[in-house]
Amino acid sequence: MTAFSGLGPLPGTDVRAAAEILAGECGATPHLPILADRGLGADAIGRTGAILADLSMDVGPRSWRVADRPGAAASLAADHLERDLDVCEEFWGATPETVTVPVVGPWTLAASIELADGHRMLVDRGAVSYLAAALAEGLSAHIADVRRRFGAEVAVVMHEPAAPAIAAGLVEAAVAGTSLPAVGYREMAAQWRVLAAEGAGLPDIAIAVPGLVARRSGEGPRPPSLEKALLESGAARIALPIGAIRGSATLDEVGRLRAAGLDLLLGAVPAVPGATDEHTGAYLEPEARDIAERVGRLWDELSFPRADLVDHVGVTVDRGFAGAPASWIAPAYAAGRRTAELISRAAGDL
């Protein structure tokens, strides 16, 4: 059955309000919220850093960096995580059937966290391997805590927004004007398998990427695709904005990923508000049928039978909520829930 699920990041600073909305709109399948608007330590990197085992972080001049012991910002991130879990437990109780846990994946972490010398962790492949192992161990403990609190199954969304740039060699180095070498697909997949493979003992993981290739200006050859890395990642699903699936090359790549057994979590619900009611000024909820029909058209373009749509596609928001007001969460999630219900009920008639 097609389901709607959020990806984790939400606008606003009030975790109690977020937990209440998630309880109302996501019902049995909420996700833990990441409220980056609260500032340093509440961001996605800081949240994931609070989960890492045997790896401490602090804030450097430009970004998070590896430290001998947790700094004040890292301690704040841990406090945010614990409080958020407490608040969600208060609002959700034992209602959830599945709780989605959002984390940042090892490659984006490695591109975002600096070593003590100011270089990105990405330059040191040994450091990347250690980081992936620390994430796997810490995530396992985090999942156990979530299961204990809610008595629910756990799903994981692993955010890798930097993966296309890493694969294409477009990540800026510490020296201005230079880029780090591209990472090959086998190496990229190997670190994902540390978390996603069955032997890791973690639940099925969805890898969320903004696209399969890095966007870059100007003409030139198409940058390397993430397709091969994702095929060998051990992940169960790929989360991808529906707007990023354009052109025959990308359609073919997504089709091969699905044919190989990866389910799709399609970002089709707008994360930024559109029209408002002319009388009340309230944001108008997106039309579920319009979203569902767009999903159906893409499935047709991928040349899969409509009968398989319900079992192999989920619906989510099309990107992060950056710039969106907190009041947009409820109508966006309501539209996502209704879209999933419509696809489940009438996939063949869209």
N, C-alpha and C positions, 0 to 999 in steps of 0.2 A: 504494500500500500504506500502510495506517495505521502510523504510527511514534510512538514515545514520545520526548519530548525534555524535558529540564529547562529552567528559565527563567534559571538563573544563580545566584541567591542560595542559599546553603547554611548550615546551622548549624555551629558549631564554629570552631576556630582553626587546625587542622592541615591545610595545603594538600596535604601528601603523602598523608595519609589520604583526603582528598577526591578527589584525582586517582586513587588506587588504586580507590576505590569506583566512580567514573565509568567507569574502564576496564573494570571487571567487569560493571557493570549497564547501561551505555549502549553498550558495544561499539564499533561503527563510527560512532556518532553522539553523542559526548560534547559537553559544553558547558564553557566556561571557568568556573571557580567564582568566586563573589564571597563572601568570608568576612567579613562585617561584624563578627562577634564579636571580631575582632582589634583593633577600635577605629578611631579616626579615621584616615582615609586608606585603610582597607579597605572603607569603606561604598560603596554604589553610586554616589553623587554624586562621591565622591573618585576612584573607579575611572574613571568617565567623564571627570572633569576631567583625569586623567592622559593621556587620549587626545586632548583638544582641541588643535587647531593654533592657534598665535598668540593664545592667551588663557590668562592665568595666574590662579591662584586662591590664596587663603590663607584661614585661618579667622578669622572675625570674632566679635563678642560673642555672636551668636545662631546663625550658620550659616556656610557657605562664602560667600566674597565675591570679587569681581573684584579683582585686585591688579596692580601694575606688574611684579612678578616673582614666581615661585613661592615660597610660604612653606615652612616646615619640613614642615607636614602634606601639602602638595601634593607635595613631594619624596618623602615617605614613601609616598604613593599611587603614585607612579611606580615606586618600588622594589618595592612589593608586586606591581604588575602584571608587572614584568620577572621577578621571582622566580617568580611563579605560572606564567608561560609556560615558564620553564626547567624547573620541576618537572613540569608536564604533558607537556612534550616528553620528559622522562626516562621517564615512566611509559607514555606512549602511543606514542611513536615515530612510525612511519608507518602505524600501524594504522587511524586514523580515516578514514572516507570523507567525512564532513561534520562540521565543528566549529562549534558554535553560539557566537556572540559576543554576550554581553548588554551593552547600554548603556542609559543613561537618555536618553529622548527630549528634544528641545529645549524643549518646553513645561513639562515637569516640572523640567528644569534651571532654566528661567527663573523658575519659582515657588519654587525652592529656594536659588538663589544671589542674594546681595545685590550691589548696586552700591556704590561707595565711600561714597555718602551714606546708606546703610542701607536704601534702598528695594529691593524685589525687582526683578530684571531684567525681570520681566513688565510693569512700568509703562512701559518704554521699548521700543516696537516695533522701533526701529532696533537696539537691543541684542539683541533676540530674533533678528532676522535675522542679525546678525553671529554670534551664538551657534550658530545652525543651520548656517551656512557653516563655522564652525570645527569643529563636530562632524563634518560631512560630510568635510572634508579630513583631519581626524585619524583618523576611522574608516577611511577608504580606506587610509591608511598602516598602521594596525593590522591590517586584514584582509590586506594584503600580507605582513606579518610572520607572521601565523598560517598563511597558505598556504605560505610558505617553510619554516616549521618542521615542518609536518605533511604537506605535499604533499596537502592535502585541499581539498574544496569548503568554502565558508563560508556559514553562515546567520546572520542577525542577528535578535535579539529586542530590540525597542526598547520599553523600559518607560515607560509614561506614566500612572502612578497618579494624578497630579494632573489629568489631562485632563478628567474629568467635572466636577470643581469649577471648573476654569478656564472651561469652556463655560457653566456655570451662574452665574458671577459669585460664587462662594462662597469664593474665596481671600482670606484675611485680609491686609489692608494693614498698612503699618508703623504706622499710627495705630490704636491698640487700638479694637475695636468697629466698625471699618469694613472693607469688602470691596472688592477691585479689580473694575472693570467686567468683564462677561463678554466673552469673545473669540468672534467670529463664526466659523461653520464654514469659510467660505472662507479666512479668515486662518489658522486653525489648519491646514487642509489644505495651504496654500501652503508652510508651513515643513516639514511632513512630506515634501512632494514634493521638497524640496531634498535629502533623503536617500533617499527611497524611489522616486522616479521613475527610469525607465530611463536617462535622460540623466546621472544622477549617477554612473554607472559602478559602483554598489555592488550586491551580490547582493540577491536577494529578501528583503524585510524583513517580519517579523511585528510588528505594533503590539500591545503587551500593555496592556490596560486592566482595571480592577477591575469595570467595569460600563459600561453605555452612558449612564446618568444618575447624577448625584450623589445620594447618600443624604442626606436631611435630615429633621429631626424636625418633627412637626406636620403639619397639613393645608395644602393649597395646591395651586396648579397644578403639574403635572409639569415638572421642570426640563428645559431643552433637552437633546436627545439628541446623542450623538456620531455618529450614523448618517451624516449628510451629510458631515461632515468625513472620516470613514473612507472613504466612497465615493469621495472626490476625493483621497485621500492618496497614491495610487500604490503602496500596500502590496500585498503578495501574500496576506497572511494577517492575521487578527485573533486574538489570544489572549485568552480570556475565561473566567472561572470558570463552570462549568456551573450553579452555584447562583445566579448573577446573572441567568440567563435565565429569568425568572419573569414571568407575566402576559402577556396577549395583545399588549399594545403592544410589549414587548421581543421576544417571539417573532416578531412581524411585522418588526421592525427587523433582527433577526439573519437572518431569512429573506431580506429584501431584500439584505442584504450578501452572502450566499452566492449568491443569484441573479445578482448583479452580477459574480460571479467571485472574490470573496475566499474563500479556504479558511479553515477554522476550526481553531484549536488550543484544544481544550477542557480547562479545568482540572478534572479529575474525580478525580484521585488525592489522597487526603487528605495534607496537608503536616504535620499534627499527629497524633501517635500516638493510637491508641485502646486496644483491649484488650491485655492481656499474658498470656503463658502462665502458668498457675497454678502450675506446677512450677519453671520456670526464671526467670520474671520477664521474659523477653525479649518485646519487642513482637511482636504477631502481624501478619503481612503481610496487608494488605487483600485481600479476595477479588476476583480479576481478573474473574470472571464478573459479579459484582454491579456493578462499575464499567462493564464493557462493556455490560451491559443498560441501565444508566442513560444511557449515550451513545446507544444505539440508540433508546431511548424519546424522547429529545430530538429526534433526527433525524426520527422519525416525526411528532412534534409540529410540526416545521418543514415537514412535507409534502413531503419529498424522498424519492425511491426508495432503498431499502436498497442497491441495486446501486451507487449513487454514494457511499455512505458511506466506503468504503475509500480512494477516491482524493482525497477532499476534506476529511477530518477527521484531525487528529492529537490525541494525548493528552498532557497534561502535569499538573503538580501544581495544586491548586486555589487556592493562594496561596503567599506566602512562608513560609519555615520559622521565622519568629520564634517563640521560645518552645519550639521542638522541640529535642530532644537530637540530637547528632551521630549517635548510634546509630540514629536513625530513617531516615537517608538511604538505606541499603541496602535495607531492606524496602519503603520507599515506591517507590523506583526499580524494584525487582524487580517490584512489583505493576503499575507503569506499563508496563514492558516486556511482561509477560504479557498485560496488557489489550490492548495494540496487536497482539500476535500473535493473540489470540483474535478480535479484530474483523477482522483481515486474513483469517483462516481461515474464519470462520463468521458474517459480518455478517448474513446473512439468517436465521440461526437463533437470534439472541439474544432 
